[in-house]
Every structure is written in structure tokens, then in C-alpha cells.
């Protein structure tokens, strides 16, 4: 299982600012996801869809659950880099848990998820 801190609203597509000001945070989250996937020894099937179960555990009740998946694009990119696959093969399944500080995202990759 890959566990990362809860992604900030600055990763949302609705975040104000241009791409240049957002690029350092996007780069940081992509690198974190890459390292976490490697540490978790995540593996993907050679062909076909890759089921990605994402469980959001927000730190509080603020925020919009509809936008939480939007914040995960750099995370998915980092995981895809670690797996050496194109993220278009990802078939995400989202779950939303009750808030619990400090908040986190739990991601499982593969068939048994």
C-alpha cells in the first residue's frame, strides 16, 4: 500500500496561479509518489487496465470530495513513472473516509484491491 499525506488544494485544477508557480509543488508530489511506490514495491500487470484503489482520509470536513481526485494527478504520474507504465491504463476507484488528522491518501495497485 502506498500512503501519502493528504494532497493540498494547491494541486487542484481550481487553484489560482499559473503553471509556473504551481510547478514546484507538482514536481515535489510526483517525486514523493514515485518514491512511495518504489518503497511499497508496487507492481502492475503487463497488459490491460491497472486497478488503482484510492482512499481519501481528509484532515477535516473542509474541501469538496468531488475535487479530491483532481488533486491526485501528480501522484498518479509519479506512480506511473515508478511502474514504468502509461497512466492511461489506470482504472481508479475512489473511496472517501471520515476525516482524521493529519489526513492521508492510501493507494493500492493491482488485482486484489
C-alpha positions in Angstrom: 0.0 0.0 0.0 1.2 3.5 -0.9 0.5 6.1 1.8 1.0 9.8 1.2 -0.1 12.9 3.1 -3.5 14.4 2.1 -2.9 16.4 -1.1 -3.2 20.2 -0.7 -5.8 22.3 -2.5 -2.9 23.9 -4.4 -2.8 20.8 -6.6 -6.4 21.3 -7.6 -7.2 22.4 -11.1 -9.2 25.2 -9.5 -6.1 26.6 -7.6 -5.3 30.1 -8.6 -2.0 30.9 -10.3 -0.2 29.9 -13.4 1.5 26.6 -14.2 4.9 28.1 -13.5 4.1 29.0 -9.9 2.5 25.5 -9.4 5.3 23.5 -11.0 7.5 23.2 -7.9 4.7 21.6 -5.8 3.6 19.4 -8.6 7.2 18.2 -9.1 7.5 17.5 -5.3 4.3 15.5 -5.1 5.2 13.5 -8.2 8.6 12.7 -6.7 7.0 11.7 -3.4 4.6 9.3 -5.2 7.4 7.8 -7.2 9.5 7.1 -4.0 6.4 5.8 -2.1 5.5 3.4 -5.0 9.1 2.1 -5.1 9.2 1.7 -1.3 5.9 -0.2 -1.4 7.3 -2.4 -4.2 4.1 -1.7 -6.2 3.7 -3.9 -9.3 1.4 -3.7 -12.4 0.2 -6.3 -14.7 2.0 -6.4 -18.1 -1.1 -5.6 -20.1 -4.6 -4.3 -19.6 -6.2 -2.0 -17.1 -4.5 -1.3 -13.7 -6.9 -1.0 -10.9 -5.9 1.8 -8.6 -8.0 2.0 -5.3 -7.6 5.4 -3.7 -8.9 6.0 -0.2 -9.1 9.7 0.8 -8.9 10.4 4.5 -9.1 14.2 4.8 -7.8 16.0 7.8 -11.1 17.9 8.3 -14.5 18.4 6.8 -13.5 21.3 4.6 -13.0 20.7 0.9 -15.1 19.2 -1.8 -14.9 15.4 -2.2 -15.7 15.8 -5.9 -12.4 17.7 -6.3 -10.2 15.4 -4.2 -9.4 13.1 -7.2 -8.3 16.1 -9.2 -5.6 16.8 -6.7 -4.0 13.3 -7.4 -2.8 13.9 -11.0 0.9 14.3 -9.9 0.5 11.3 -7.6 -0.8 9.2 -10.4 2.1 10.4 -12.7 4.7 9.5 -10.1 3.2 6.1 -9.6 3.1 5.5 -13.3 6.8 6.6 -13.5 7.7 4.1 -10.8 5.7 1.3 -12.5 7.1 2.2 -15.9 3.6 2.4 -17.4 1.3 5.0 -19.1 -1.2 6.2 -16.5 -3.9 6.0 -19.1 -4.1 2.3 -18.1 -5.1 3.3 -14.6 -8.7 2.4 -13.7 -9.2 4.4 -10.5 -11.7 3.5 -7.7 -12.3 6.2 -5.2 -13.3 5.8 -1.5 -14.0 8.6 0.9 -13.4 8.1 4.6 -14.4 10.2 7.6 -11.9 12.9 8.5 -8.9 12.0 10.7 -6.0 14.3 11.4 -3.4 14.8 9.9 -5.1 13.3 6.8 -3.7 10.9 4.2 -4.3 9.1 0.9 -4.0 5.3 0.8 -3.4 3.8 -2.6 -3.5 0.1 -3.6 -2.4 -1.1 -7.0 -3.4 -4.3 -8.8 -5.9 -7.1 -9.0 -6.5 -7.9 -5.3 -7.7 -4.4 -4.4 
